Amino acid sequence: MPAVARIARAHGCGSGSPGRVAVLLLDEPTAGLDTTLRDEIANLLRHLATSRNLAVVLGTHDPTLVEACADHDRTPARKGEAGQRRGLS
């Protein structure tokens, strides 16, 4: 079951806020890459989220990537169970 991570950097996401939020959706962005490239991708995603005010949503099976670049993560619910959410520092 994949861990789903979200980097929430976009401001004004609340209801009633004007404008639109830029969102970057990625599905397994580091699948098949070595650890050096995975780390570079994680750094790039963090930089993009901050510098471009993007909300980044990752779908990944890689817990190392989640730890490297997520503010929060969410594990989808399994049948009969609640999903888990936690903040990361």
Residue, then its C-alpha position, 0 to 999 in steps of 0.5 A: m500500500p503506497a504512502v501518500a505525501r503532501i507538501a503544503r506550501a501554497h498560501g490561501c488554500g482556505s475556503g473563500s480565498p481568492g485566486r487559485v492554488a498551483v498543485l503539482l501531482l506526481d506518481e512515483p517520481t523516483a521509481g527506479l532511480d538510485t539514491t543519489l538521484r532520489d535525493e536530488i529529486a527530493n531537494l528539487l521538489r522542496h525548492l519548487a514548493t517553496s520558491r513557486n508557492l506550490a502544493v505538491v502531492l506525491g504518490t509513492h511507495d518510498p518512505t525515504l522520499v516521504e521523510a525527505c520532502a513531506d510536511h505531512d503524510r497520509t496512508p490510505a485506509r485499508k478495508g475496514e480501517a481508518g487511514q493514518r495522517r501525521g505531521l513530519s518535521 
